[in-house]
Amino acid sequence: MKEILTRLTQHEKLSQQEAKKALLFIGSGAANPYQVTAFLSVYMMRSIDVAELAGFRDALLELCVAVDLAAYNPIDLCGTGGDGKDTFNISTLASFVTAGAGIHVAKHGNYGVSSSCGSSNVMEHLGIRFSNDADFLERCIDQAGICVLHAPLFHPAMKHVAPIRRALQLKTFFNMLGPLVNPCMPKRQIVGVFNLALMRLYGYLFQNSDKQFCVLHALDGYDEISLTGATKIVSNEGEQLVRPVDFGLKPLAAEAIGGGNTVEDAAAIFTAVLQDKGTAAQKQVVCANAGTAIATALDISITEGYAKAQESIESKKALGAFTKLLALSKA
């Protein structure tokens, strides 16, 4: 590790295999906290290379507790986080809306690190049980159309890094990795990223895979379709800009999609949107993201996807997916 850190402090970059080896070393618990902090700090001060990101991904997938959900061909809706916007839990809500539209979802998520309330914080608060038991997860996706893959249960090796990330309270390269290391390795993914540089890296990695994918970045900084302005999309079909008008909508104000300062506030918004009692802005931004996932999964237009997302909320099918998952969690 000393040799790797020495090279990194001299502005050298790692090969894919070297990056993998370094993270396997950290994941084994062999690195001390000071070495881990130094390693993380390097990538806060310079951009990550595509080979390094691929190596880190490979290490985490090798170390993870894998689960086979291929029979359901699920889609994952997962943002990198780290955009500093403190929105409500848009991608998590969009996951239930997508499930309500009849598309199986394997939602990878974690507690918030650089945000007030991450996906797992609100799910846990609302009573969703986290498990890495394959039979339980299959029951969830089979009966509710969605299962929740709480990252720490599938990436136990990262217990050596988690306390340092929490103490730093800063965006690290682990924010970049989350969507790349879903333990069921889904063939369909919607990923929100926090900047255009990371979008390019994700686009490169996904284009060299067999995934059906859509990578999103709102040009005003969000790691999801915010409807506050234009969003750049990179997918199997190429690149495009999507604006609120493309969904038949007017731009939203940033304040309209804020997430509150507590898990109680986030959970209240979450429940209200699923019950179709949220604000118009909240419903619109959730439907835009779910609609894009639905469009990607079904190979339809985003306007058709948006309409199916609306129907999922208004018919209470999205709420039904959540209610069923909650019942399975308590069984």
C-alpha positions as CSV (number, residue, x, y, z in Angstrom):
1,M,0.0,0.0,0.0
2,K,2.9,2.3,0.7
3,E,4.2,2.0,-2.8
4,I,0.7,2.7,-4.3
5,L,0.3,5.8,-2.1
6,T,3.7,7.0,-3.0
7,R,2.9,6.7,-6.7
8,L,-0.4,8.4,-6.3
9,T,1.1,11.3,-4.4
10,Q,3.5,11.7,-7.3
11,H,0.4,12.2,-9.6
12,E,0.7,8.7,-11.2
13,K,-2.4,6.8,-12.3
14,L,-3.1,3.2,-11.6
15,S,-3.9,0.5,-14.2
16,Q,-7.2,-1.4,-13.9
17,Q,-5.4,-4.4,-12.2
18,E,-3.5,-2.1,-9.8
19,A,-6.7,-0.3,-8.8
20,K,-8.4,-3.6,-8.2
21,K,-5.5,-4.9,-6.1
22,A,-5.4,-1.7,-4.0
23,L,-9.1,-1.9,-3.2
24,L,-9.0,-5.6,-2.5
25,F,-6.2,-4.8,0.0
26,I,-8.4,-2.1,1.7
27,G,-11.4,-4.5,1.6
28,S,-9.4,-7.2,3.4
29,G,-8.9,-4.9,6.4
30,A,-5.1,-4.9,5.9
31,A,-4.8,-1.1,5.4
32,N,-4.8,1.1,8.4
33,P,-7.3,4.1,8.7
34,Y,-4.6,6.6,7.8
35,Q,-3.7,4.8,4.6
36,V,-7.4,4.5,3.7
37,T,-7.9,8.2,4.3
38,A,-4.9,9.1,2.2
39,F,-6.1,6.8,-0.6
40,L,-9.6,8.5,-0.6
41,S,-8.1,11.9,-0.4
42,V,-6.1,11.5,-3.6
43,Y,-9.3,11.1,-5.6
44,M,-10.9,14.1,-3.9
45,M,-8.1,16.2,-5.4
46,R,-7.8,14.8,-8.9
47,S,-10.1,13.1,-11.4
48,I,-10.4,9.3,-11.5
49,D,-9.3,7.5,-14.6
50,V,-11.6,5.0,-16.4
51,A,-9.2,2.2,-15.8
52,E,-9.1,3.0,-12.1
53,L,-12.9,3.2,-11.8
54,A,-13.1,-0.2,-13.6
55,G,-10.6,-1.7,-11.3
56,F,-12.4,-0.5,-8.2
57,R,-15.7,-1.8,-9.6
58,D,-14.1,-5.2,-10.3
59,A,-12.7,-5.4,-6.7
60,L,-16.1,-4.6,-5.1
61,L,-17.9,-7.1,-7.3
62,E,-15.4,-9.8,-6.4
63,L,-15.8,-9.1,-2.7
64,C,-19.6,-8.7,-2.7
65,V,-22.2,-11.2,-1.6
66,A,-23.8,-11.8,-5.0
67,V,-27.5,-12.6,-5.6
68,D,-28.9,-14.1,-8.7
69,L,-32.1,-12.4,-9.9
70,A,-31.5,-12.9,-13.6
71,A,-34.8,-14.7,-14.0
72,Y,-36.6,-11.5,-13.3
73,N,-34.4,-9.3,-15.6
74,P,-34.6,-6.4,-13.1
75,I,-33.8,-2.8,-13.7
76,D,-31.9,-0.7,-11.1
77,L,-32.6,3.0,-10.6
78,C,-29.6,4.4,-8.6
79,G,-27.9,7.7,-8.5
80,T,-24.3,8.3,-7.4
81,G,-25.4,10.8,-4.9
82,G,-22.8,13.5,-4.1
83,D,-24.6,16.3,-6.0
84,G,-25.0,18.4,-2.9
85,K,-28.6,19.2,-3.8
86,D,-30.5,17.5,-0.9
87,T,-33.5,16.6,-3.0
88,F,-36.1,14.2,-1.6
89,N,-35.6,10.5,-2.5
90,I,-36.6,10.8,-6.1
91,S,-34.9,7.7,-7.5
92,T,-36.2,5.5,-4.7
93,L,-39.7,6.7,-5.3
94,A,-39.3,6.3,-9.0
95,S,-38.3,2.7,-8.3
96,F,-41.6,1.9,-6.7
97,V,-43.4,3.7,-9.6
98,T,-41.5,1.6,-12.1
99,A,-42.4,-1.5,-10.2
100,G,-46.0,-0.4,-10.1
101,A,-45.8,-0.2,-13.9
102,G,-45.0,-3.9,-14.1
103,I,-41.2,-3.8,-14.4
104,H,-39.2,-5.7,-11.9
105,V,-36.8,-3.6,-9.9
106,A,-33.7,-4.5,-7.9
107,K,-33.0,-1.2,-6.0
108,H,-29.5,-0.8,-4.8
109,G,-29.1,1.8,-2.1
110,N,-27.3,2.9,1.0
111,Y,-27.5,5.4,3.9
112,G,-26.8,9.0,3.0
113,V,-23.1,10.0,3.3
114,S,-23.0,13.5,1.7
115,S,-26.8,14.0,1.8
116,S,-29.3,14.4,4.7
117,C,-31.2,11.2,4.0
118,G,-30.2,8.4,1.6
119,S,-32.4,5.7,0.1
120,S,-31.7,3.3,2.9
121,N,-32.4,5.9,5.6
122,V,-36.0,6.5,4.4
123,M,-36.6,2.8,3.6
124,E,-35.5,1.8,7.1
125,H,-37.6,4.5,8.7
126,L,-40.7,3.3,6.9
127,G,-40.2,-0.3,8.0
128,I,-38.6,-2.0,5.0
129,R,-36.5,-4.9,6.1
130,F,-33.0,-5.2,4.7
131,S,-31.7,-8.7,4.0
132,N,-29.2,-10.5,1.7
133,D,-31.2,-13.7,1.9
134,A,-31.8,-14.8,-1.7
135,D,-35.1,-16.5,-0.9
136,F,-36.5,-13.3,0.7
137,L,-35.3,-11.1,-2.1
138,E,-36.9,-13.4,-4.7
139,R,-40.2,-13.3,-2.8
140,C,-40.1,-9.5,-2.7
141,I,-39.4,-9.1,-6.5
142,D,-41.9,-11.9,-7.4
143,Q,-44.7,-10.6,-5.2
144,A,-44.1,-6.8,-4.9
145,G,-42.2,-6.3,-8.1
146,I,-39.3,-4.8,-6.3
147,C,-36.6,-5.8,-3.8
148,V,-34.2,-3.5,-1.9
149,L,-30.5,-4.4,-1.9
150,H,-29.0,-2.5,1.0
151,A,-25.4,-2.1,0.1
152,P,-23.7,-2.8,3.4
153,L,-25.2,-6.3,3.6
154,F,-23.8,-7.1,0.2
155,H,-20.4,-5.3,0.5
156,P,-19.3,-6.4,4.0
157,A,-15.7,-5.7,3.1
158,M,-16.5,-2.0,3.0
159,K,-17.0,-1.9,6.8
160,H,-13.3,-0.9,6.9
161,V,-14.1,2.2,4.9
162,A,-17.6,3.2,6.1
163,P,-16.5,4.9,9.4
164,I,-14.0,7.0,7.5
165,R,-16.5,8.0,4.9
166,R,-19.0,9.0,7.6
167,A,-16.3,11.0,9.5
168,L,-15.1,12.8,6.4
169,Q,-18.7,13.7,5.3
170,L,-17.3,14.4,1.9
171,K,-17.9,13.0,-1.6
172,T,-15.4,10.2,-2.3
173,F,-14.9,7.9,-5.3
174,F,-17.3,5.5,-3.5
175,N,-20.1,7.9,-4.5
176,M,-19.0,7.1,-8.1
177,L,-19.1,3.3,-7.5
178,G,-22.5,2.6,-6.0
179,P,-24.5,2.1,-9.3
180,L,-21.6,0.0,-10.7
181,V,-21.6,-2.6,-8.0
182,N,-25.3,-3.8,-7.7
183,P,-24.8,-7.3,-6.3
184,C,-27.3,-8.8,-8.7
185,M,-25.4,-7.3,-11.7
186,P,-28.6,-6.2,-13.5
187,K,-28.7,-6.0,-17.3
188,R,-30.8,-2.9,-17.2
189,Q,-29.9,0.3,-15.4
190,I,-30.8,3.9,-15.0
191,V,-27.9,5.8,-13.4
192,G,-27.8,9.4,-12.3
193,V,-24.3,11.0,-12.0
194,F,-23.2,14.2,-10.4
195,N,-21.1,15.6,-13.2
196,L,-20.4,15.4,-16.9
197,A,-16.9,13.9,-16.4
198,L,-18.4,11.0,-14.5
199,M,-21.1,10.6,-17.2
200,R,-18.3,10.1,-19.8
201,L,-16.7,7.4,-17.6
202,Y,-20.0,5.6,-17.1
203,G,-20.8,5.9,-20.7
204,Y,-17.5,4.3,-21.7
205,L,-17.9,1.4,-19.2
206,F,-21.5,0.7,-20.1
207,Q,-20.9,0.9,-23.8
208,N,-18.3,-1.9,-23.4
209,S,-20.8,-4.1,-21.6
210,D,-24.0,-5.9,-22.4
211,K,-26.2,-3.6,-20.4
212,Q,-29.3,-1.8,-21.5
213,F,-28.6,1.6,-19.9
214,C,-29.4,5.2,-19.5
215,V,-27.0,7.6,-17.7
216,L,-28.4,11.0,-16.6
217,H,-27.0,14.3,-15.5
218,A,-29.0,17.5,-15.1
219,L,-26.9,20.3,-16.5
220,D,-27.5,22.4,-13.4
221,G,-25.8,19.7,-11.2
222,Y,-28.4,17.1,-10.2
223,D,-27.7,13.3,-10.4
224,E,-31.2,12.8,-11.8
225,I,-33.8,14.4,-14.1
226,S,-34.6,17.5,-11.9
227,L,-36.9,19.3,-14.4
228,T,-35.2,22.5,-13.3
229,G,-33.6,22.6,-16.7
230,A,-32.1,20.4,-19.3
231,T,-30.8,16.9,-18.6
232,K,-28.1,15.2,-20.7
233,I,-28.7,11.5,-21.4
234,V,-26.2,8.9,-22.6
235,S,-27.8,5.6,-23.6
236,N,-27.4,2.6,-25.9
237,E,-29.0,4.9,-28.5
238,G,-26.4,7.7,-28.2
239,E,-26.6,11.1,-26.5
240,Q,-29.5,13.6,-26.2
241,L,-30.7,16.6,-24.2
242,V,-34.1,16.2,-22.5
243,R,-35.9,19.3,-21.3
244,P,-39.1,19.7,-19.2
245,V,-41.0,20.6,-22.4
246,D,-40.2,17.1,-23.7
247,F,-42.4,15.7,-21.0
248,G,-45.0,18.4,-21.6
249,L,-44.0,20.3,-18.5
250,K,-42.7,23.7,-17.4
251,P,-39.4,24.0,-15.6
252,L,-39.5,23.6,-11.8
253,A,-37.9,25.7,-9.1
254,A,-35.1,24.0,-7.2
255,E,-37.0,24.6,-3.9
256,A,-39.9,22.6,-5.2
257,I,-37.9,19.3,-5.1
258,G,-36.1,19.8,-1.8
259,G,-36.0,16.9,0.6
260,G,-36.4,18.3,4.1
261,N,-33.8,18.3,6.7
262,T,-34.8,15.1,8.6
263,V,-35.7,11.5,7.8
264,E,-39.2,12.2,9.1
265,D,-39.6,15.0,6.5
266,A,-38.2,12.7,3.8
267,A,-40.5,9.9,4.8
268,A,-43.5,12.2,4.8
269,I,-42.8,13.3,1.2
270,F,-42.2,9.7,0.2
271,T,-45.6,8.5,1.6
272,A,-47.5,11.5,0.2
273,V,-46.1,11.0,-3.4
274,L,-47.1,7.3,-3.3
275,Q,-50.6,8.2,-2.1
276,D,-50.8,10.7,-4.9
277,K,-51.0,13.5,-2.3
278,G,-47.6,15.1,-3.0
279,T,-47.2,18.4,-4.7
280,A,-47.5,18.7,-8.5
281,A,-43.7,19.3,-8.7
282,Q,-42.9,16.2,-6.6
283,K,-45.1,14.0,-8.7
284,Q,-43.7,15.4,-12.0
285,V,-40.1,14.9,-11.1
286,V,-40.7,11.3,-9.9
287,C,-42.7,10.5,-13.0
288,A,-40.0,12.0,-15.3
289,N,-37.4,9.7,-13.7
290,A,-39.6,6.6,-13.5
291,G,-40.9,7.3,-17.0
292,T,-37.3,7.3,-18.3
293,A,-36.7,3.9,-16.6
294,I,-40.0,2.5,-18.1
295,A,-39.1,3.9,-21.5
296,T,-35.6,2.3,-21.3
297,A,-37.1,-1.1,-20.1
298,L,-39.9,-1.2,-22.7
299,D,-38.1,0.6,-25.6
300,I,-40.8,3.3,-25.8
301,S,-40.7,7.1,-25.9
302,I,-40.1,9.0,-22.7
303,T,-43.6,10.6,-23.1
304,E,-45.1,7.2,-23.2
305,G,-43.0,6.2,-20.2
306,Y,-44.1,9.3,-18.3
307,A,-47.8,8.5,-19.0
308,K,-47.2,4.9,-17.6
309,A,-45.5,6.4,-14.5
310,Q,-48.5,8.7,-13.9
311,E,-50.8,5.8,-14.2
312,S,-48.7,3.8,-11.7
313,I,-49.2,6.5,-9.1
314,E,-52.8,7.4,-9.9
315,S,-54.0,3.8,-10.0
316,K,-52.2,3.2,-6.6
317,K,-50.1,0.4,-8.2
318,A,-46.9,2.1,-7.0
319,L,-48.4,2.3,-3.5
320,G,-49.4,-1.3,-3.8
321,A,-45.8,-2.3,-4.6
322,F,-44.6,-0.5,-1.5
323,T,-47.4,-1.9,0.7
324,K,-46.6,-5.4,-0.4
325,L,-42.9,-5.0,0.2
326,L,-43.7,-3.6,3.7
327,A,-45.9,-6.6,4.4
328,L,-43.2,-9.0,3.3
329,S,-40.7,-7.1,5.5
330,K,-42.9,-7.7,8.5
331,A,-43.8,-11.4,7.8
